[in-house]
Amino acid sequence: MHMGTSYKLAHRRGGKVIWESDWLHNSLSDQGEIELLATYFRSQAKRTTLYGRLYGAGFIPDDATLAAPVATEVSGSGYAPVSWTVGDTDFAAPVQVGTGTKVGTTTSTTKTFTATGTWTPAVNLVLATSTDNSGKLVASVPLSTTRTLVNTDTLDVSVAVGLD
């Protein structure tokens, strides 16, 4: 069995889409895999919130942790991680999408980053268990191109998690 994540992204400027991706595939980080196993097969309580965070160049997903991310988190006026509540509101019921590959998938609602000034360049989207470096790095995906948001730009993100 393999677990992977996908992200769908849209960058808007002045209300117009200037860049949009289809689903981008990546797999769970080492910490994300351990988190899943500890929650499902051990007595670790499940998280109630997951956070989407943006990071700059140099991010190495499998080797990184939030405490040693190998790259810096995006900064700038208005930047803050987005959040999803773990449960039925922010994540759709899992659906079977076939056999053999991506047998089951759940997809999140779309969340939006909104810049109120210029941000440092974003190169990776990270799914994490906290808004600071005390949590776990669950998964990450490189953006298809570097994004530098400026005042009023938005970046829409959603997450799909699938088992195959």
C-alpha positions in Angstrom: 0.0 0.0 0.0 1.2 3.5 -0.8 -0.2 6.8 0.4 0.2 10.0 -1.6 -1.0 13.5 -1.6 -1.9 15.9 -4.4 -2.4 19.6 -4.3 -4.5 21.8 -6.7 -3.3 25.4 -6.9 -4.5 28.7 -8.5 -2.7 32.1 -8.3 -5.0 35.1 -8.8 -4.0 38.7 -9.4 -6.6 41.5 -9.6 -9.3 38.8 -9.5 -7.9 37.1 -12.7 -6.3 33.7 -12.7 -2.7 34.1 -13.7 -1.6 30.5 -13.1 -3.4 27.3 -12.3 -2.2 23.8 -11.9 -4.0 20.5 -12.2 -3.4 18.0 -9.4 0.3 17.8 -8.5 1.5 14.5 -7.0 3.8 14.0 -4.1 4.1 11.4 -1.3 4.0 11.7 2.4 7.1 12.8 4.3 8.9 10.4 6.7 7.2 12.3 9.6 3.8 12.1 7.9 4.1 8.3 7.5 5.1 7.9 11.1 2.2 10.2 12.1 -0.3 8.1 10.1 0.9 4.8 11.6 1.0 6.1 15.2 -2.5 7.5 14.9 -4.1 4.5 13.1 -2.3 1.6 14.8 -1.2 3.1 18.1 -3.0 5.2 20.7 -1.9 8.6 19.4 -4.9 10.9 19.2 -5.7 12.2 15.7 -5.0 15.8 14.9 -7.9 18.2 14.8 -6.3 20.7 12.4 -3.8 20.5 9.6 -2.0 23.6 8.1 -0.9 24.5 4.6 2.3 26.5 4.7 4.5 27.9 1.9 8.3 27.5 1.8 11.0 28.9 -0.4 13.7 27.1 -2.5 15.9 24.3 -1.2 13.1 22.4 0.5 13.9 18.6 0.6 10.7 16.9 1.7 11.9 13.5 2.9 14.9 14.9 4.8 13.2 18.0 6.2 11.3 18.5 9.4 9.5 21.6 10.6 12.3 22.1 13.1 15.0 21.8 10.4 13.1 22.6 7.2 16.2 23.2 5.0 14.4 26.2 3.5 12.6 29.2 5.0 8.9 29.7 5.3 7.4 32.5 3.1 7.1 35.8 4.8 5.5 39.1 3.9 2.5 41.3 4.8 -0.6 39.2 5.3 1.2 35.8 5.1 -0.3 33.2 7.5 -0.7 29.4 7.1 -4.1 28.2 6.0 -5.9 25.5 8.0 -8.2 22.6 7.5 -10.3 21.1 10.3 -9.9 17.3 10.3 -13.4 15.9 9.9 -16.5 15.9 7.7 -16.5 19.7 7.1 -13.1 20.3 5.5 -12.6 16.8 4.0 -15.0 14.9 1.8 -15.9 11.3 2.5 -13.4 9.0 0.9 -14.4 7.6 -2.4 -13.2 4.5 -4.3 -11.7 5.7 -7.6 -10.6 2.4 -9.0 -8.6 -0.7 -8.2 -4.9 -1.1 -8.1 -4.0 2.6 -8.2 -5.5 5.3 -6.1 -8.1 2.9 -4.6 -9.5 5.6 -2.3 -9.2 9.4 -2.1 -10.4 12.2 0.1 -10.3 15.8 -1.0 -10.2 18.9 1.1 -12.1 22.1 0.7 -10.2 25.0 -1.0 -8.3 27.4 1.2 -6.9 30.8 0.1 -3.7 32.6 0.9 -4.1 36.4 0.4 -1.2 38.8 0.2 -1.5 42.3 1.6 2.0 43.2 0.5 4.8 41.5 -1.4 5.8 38.0 -0.1 9.1 36.2 -0.4 9.1 33.6 -3.2 7.1 30.4 -2.6 8.4 27.2 -4.2 6.8 24.5 -2.0 3.4 23.9 -0.3 3.7 22.0 3.0 1.0 20.1 4.9 1.9 20.4 8.6 0.4 19.7 12.1 1.3 23.2 13.4 1.8 26.8 12.4 5.2 26.8 14.1 8.2 24.5 14.0 7.0 22.3 17.0 4.8 20.2 14.8 5.2 17.5 12.2 5.8 17.8 8.4 3.1 15.6 6.9 3.6 16.1 3.2 4.9 18.6 0.7 4.8 19.3 -3.0 6.9 21.6 -5.2 4.9 24.3 -7.0 5.1 24.0 -10.8 6.8 27.4 -10.8 8.0 29.9 -8.2 5.2 32.2 -6.9 5.8 35.7 -5.6 2.5 37.1 -4.4 2.0 40.8 -4.3 -0.7 43.0 -2.7 -4.2 41.5 -3.3 -2.8 38.3 -5.0 -4.4 35.1 -3.8 -3.3 31.5 -4.0 -6.0 28.9 -3.7 -5.0 25.4 -2.5 -6.7 22.1 -1.8 -5.4 18.8 -0.8 -6.3 15.3 -2.0 -5.0 12.2 -0.1 -5.2 8.8 -1.8 -4.3 5.2 -1.0 -3.0 2.9 -3.7 
